[in-house]
Amino acid sequence: MNTNEQTFFRYHRRHLLGTEGLTPEEITILLDRSETHVQQNRQANKKKSVLYGRTIINLFFEDSTRTRTSFELAGKRLGGDVINMSVSTSSVKKGETLIDTAMTLNAMHPDVLVVRHPQSGAVSLLSEKVNCAVINGGDGAHEHPTQALLDALTIRRRLGHLSGLVIAICGDVLHSRVARSNIHLLNTMGARVRLIAPVTLIPSGIEHLGVEVFHDMDEGLKGVDIVMMLRLQRERMQGNFFPSIREYFNFFGLDEAKLANAKDNALIMHPGPMNRGVEMAVDPSELRGSVINQQVTNGINVRMAVLFDLLGSGSENSLAGSAEV
Ligand code: NCD
């Protein structure tokens, strides 16, 4: 596929709800499109007008720094209008349901809703009720597709490919939508995924997704190309999953000694927010191979690509069939 040909392909679905079920071609199209934004985002003038006149609403029912900011920047850099709905000051606080809030926003004719919600499946449900495109910005412990895409872009830009790589996803897999979206994407692209966590933080039956499970960091990290760390998502935990933070850090916190098991040039990734002294050594930037800042930068490139492909082609995705409400 040469560069000229690539520009004619696009991601043709109406929404981006997850990486499960995406084809290698669709993933490659979105990653190739993201590459085209890398240069744009390095220039002094980062603004284009391809989404001029389009409205993007960020509807976040959970906290977010990176995802919400980078969707906002992505929309603005493509010339769209971006509105951030703050749920804490909206009618949700007055008891309005998710669907009623979505229908109200739908009546304002946005072109895309970016939605983050604590319940798995909520974003998909919402996408069936509205006329515009919907992007899943993270639903419960289910999926976070743009995070997996930005992780894939970061890996591909550093190592040139995804296929054949061995990636260890370490930590709180049980509560992690990042882990699930990465498992689907990486498997689809021909990488091999290992999960490393205490027994209590591994979902039962996860081997069916085609991953290898380890409960020992030294063993699981042997020879890996990528070490992807996860935060302990305590806001989703009900009960005790490990004896103490100190013990968790001793066994599963990433430090130089454990990292020595990975390949010499292994990349270290973390979706953020990072908890120093819990899953990461005190100063992760001192760990060789860290690409954590590049992940943040690539978040904008990927979200521009997704917004462009869902909206940039004209009105086919977002406005067709839009009923007067
Ligand atoms: C992740 C999330 O919200 O799922 N963060 C992110 O989007 N950068 C991971 C996390 O919260 O630990």
Boltz pocket constraint, residues with backbone or C-beta under 6 A from the ligand:
constraints:
  - pocket:
      binder: B
      contacts: [[A, 63], [A, 66], [A, 67], [A, 137], [A, 138], [A, 140], [A, 144], [A, 147], [A, 177], [A, 178], [A, 230], [A, 231], [A, 233], [A, 271], [A, 272], [A, 273]]
      max_distance: 6.0
